[in-house]
């Protein structure tokens, strides 16, 4: 009887303590959560979880065990204890996640840990806690539960093949780490910035602001482009066509001018303008440049816009498709008539007697920095510069020496005037140049018709010959002063 009265007295004490202590603890935790929230502390959320989930379950366990006096091995106390331990583990893991990972410093290793890894680690720890509760609270052997769990997992795996495939694909991506949160990627036609990676999918926000969800299985098997690794720099290619009448060197220089003057275009490595292909109605060019991934679209818009203005400034033509009905019985040429190089040369007074182009007169066009002929090359005729600029050089002991500049209306390569002879100089086009090749008979007839032209040409050739001899002599004397050996007897390098 005394023991029964003592047990009743203990229960009343627990009941009074629970009735008074439970509300007090809730009030204290509520004020603490408010204070932490005002201070913007991450633990505020954990304190609220403790107040709403852990403390009420703890009060239930105390009520069942100490107030009602139910044995620990009965159903309701075991259920309450199970819920209590699961709540405690979840609250602790949530607090650790908030403090260590969610509010980590930018750039720290905690922030770089993928969310998928954290979720998997949390699942493993909760499963371990569940096994301990099963063994100690319910007093059961865990080996039997593991065997039953293995059979159940086979059934569940067959039923959930796709979700589990995404899970294991996520694990493989986690180990390989082809991209991270914040990287700009493109996969299977979807492009944007990665905002989240979880056990099933990756959330990608496109440039239009649309959130796209891509399953991990797609990320694992498709070709993936990461524009943020190793550097967040994107190479852009812009293809544009210009008229066949526009010199390629002028077009490429205009494109490079646009790239160099557009803000956001990186100058290291330098932009490239390339002649790409010959199309049906235009020569296709490619402008290749690099820019930051975030500036990709604004910079591209600015470059494409400025190409139009650059074309107008340089009087270049960007052709577009035109359909024309042609009357085959109409007389007269179709389109604009462009004068030939020979016709332009005859506009020079001293060359008005130049014959029509034929087998003995050929028109040739050279681009900038192209070699017209090399020193020692066999020449069978004379060259006449119609437009542009040509530099004559002699090579002395491997070093090029400038001899003369050829102006429009002047002859060069005079060695071919007397038949097939080796060239005594190197000729290079400094800019885009139009040249006429004249056979010896044509040159002879031209000089007979214009003796003054023959006399002026002879004087110019004599000046160039003296300049070449002076260049060779200067190099020879400088080498002799330096004590270098003379070339072997019979050498024709000089």
Residue, then its C-alpha position, 0 to 999 in steps of 0.5 A: x500500500x505504501x509503495x502504491x501511494x509513493x508511486x501515485x505521489x511520483x506520478x503527480x509530481x511528474x504531472x505537475x512538472x510537465x504541466x508547468x515545465x512544458x509551456x515554459x520550455x515552449x515560451x523560452x524556445x519561442x523567444x530564443x528563436x525570435x531573438x536569433x531571427x532578429x540577429x539573422x542567425x541560421x540557428x533560428x530555424x533549428x530552434x523552431x524545429x526543436x520547439x515544434x517537433x522535438x519538445x512535444x514528442x519528449x513531453x508525450x514520452x514523459x507523459x506515457x512513461x512517468x505520468x501514466x506509468x506504462x511499461x517501456x516495452x509496451x506499444x505506445x511508449x515504444x512508438x513515442x520513443x521511436x518518433x522522439x529519436x527520429x525527431x532528434x536525429x533530424x533536428x541535429x542533422x538539420x542544424x549541422x546542415x544550416x550552420x556548416x553548409x547553407x550559410x558557409x562563406x562564398x568560395x569555401x569548401x562547405x559551399x562547394x559540397x553538392x546538395x546531392x551529397x548532403x542529402x545522401x549523407x543525411x539519408x544514410x545517417x537517418x537509416x543508421x539511427x533507425x537501425x539503432x532505434x529498431x535494435x534498442x527501443x524495439x529490442x529486435x535483431x537487426x539482421x532479420x530486418x536487413x534480410x527482409x529489407x534486401x528482398x523488399x529492395x529488389x521489388x522496389x528497385x524493379x518498380x522504381x527503375x527510372x527514379x533509381x536510375x536518376x539517383x545512380x546517375x547523380x552519384x556518378x556525376x557527383x564523383x566525376x563533377x563535370x559541373x557545379x552549381x553556378x556553372x553555365x552548361x549546355x546539354x541536350x538542347x538545354x542551356x543556362x546556369x545550374x541553380x540546383x543539383x539533387x538526387x533526381x535532376x539538375x535545375x538550369x535557369x536559361x537566359x530567358x529566365x525559364x527554369x528547366x529541369x533535366x534528369x540526371x540520367x540525361x546529364x550522364x549519357x548526353x554530351x555536356x558542354x561546360x562554358x564555365x570550366x576551365x575558364x568562363x570564356x566563350x569563343x564566338x563565331x560570326x559568319x557573314x558574306x561579302x560581295x566577290x567585288x570586295x577585296x578579301x584583305x579589306x573585308x578582313x581588316x574591317x571585321x577586325x576593326x569591329x572586333x577590336x572596337x567593341x566593348x566586351x570582346x577580349x583582346x587576348x587571344x586576339x580576334x581572328x577574321x578568316x576567309x572561310x569559303x566561296x558561296x553562290x553569291x558571296x564570299x563567306x567570312x568568319x569573325x572569331x572572338x572570345x568574350x565572357x560567358x555572362x556578356x555573350x549575347x550583348x557582345x554578339x548583338x553589338x558586334x553584328x550591329x557594328x558589322x553593318x556600319x563598318x561595311x557602309x564606311x568601307x563601301x563593302x557590299x553584303x549581298x542578299x538573294x535577288x531573283x531577276x527575269x532575264x530576256x535572252x533576246x535583249x541586247x547589251x551586257x547584263x550587270x555592271x561592266x568592270x574595266x580590266x587591268x589592261x584597260x586601266x593601264x591604257x588610261x596612263x598616258x605613257x601606256x596608251x599604246x598597250x595592246x589588247x590582252x591576249x596570249x602575250x598580255x595577262x592580268x594578274x591580281x596579288x593580295x597583300x604580302x603575296x610573293x610575285x616572284x622570288x630572286x632567281x626565279x625564271x622570268x619569261x616576261x616583264x611585269x607592269x604594276x597597274x594599281x597597288x604597291x610592290x617592294x623589290x628586295x635582294x637577299x644577302x646571306x639570308x637577310x632581305x635588303x630593300x632595293x626599291x618601291x614600284x609605283x603604278x605605271x612602272x615595270x619590274x622583273x626586267x630580266x624577263x625582257x630578254x627571254x627566259x632569265x633568272x630574276x635578280x630580285x624578290x618582288x612582294x605585293x605590299x597591298x592588294x595589287x593588280x599587275x599585267x604580265x607582258x611578253x618580250x615582243x609586246x614590251x619591244x613594240x610598246x617601247x618602239x611606239x614610245x621611246x620616252x617610256x623606254x628611256x624612263x624605264x631604262x633609267x629606273x632599271x639602272x637605279x634599281x640595279x645600283x641600289x641592289x649592288x649597294x645593298x650587297x656591298x654594304x652587307x659584305x663590308x659589315x660582315x668583313x668588319x665583323x670577321x666573318x669568313x668569305x663565301x666559298x669560291x664559285x658561290x652564286x649567293x651574291 
